[in-house]
Amino acid sequence: MPTSKSEIEARLALGQVTGPRALTVLMRRSCFMILAQALVAFVFLLRGRESPWNAAAP
């Protein structure tokens, strides 16, 4: 399994996972979530909702 604890530890030992690389992945994931909510909020805005950002929240 690619995300098992032993696999992650092996990658860390080989230097394949670095701090900046992991931080970049987390930042991109957060940006994607915000972008996805903004897209849904825009659809709600087009449909005439009063508060589209809140309507788009899960």
Steps between C-alpha positions, in 0.01 A plus 500: 500500500662832393375697802574248772711612792792276403499633141497860620784432742701334222450803273604733781815296557586519128439875495215475250262696723617844602338767714444755222357234269250382762406860578437566131264203481305622803479855363378381159239279661369790708493731198310238299236468774451877513485520120240222488283677757537829310383330181191360673438840664514663156232260377284590799563869427376452146189329636425803721586378850540771767820360646656267241821437697305366797270301272805333342639386835464128570 
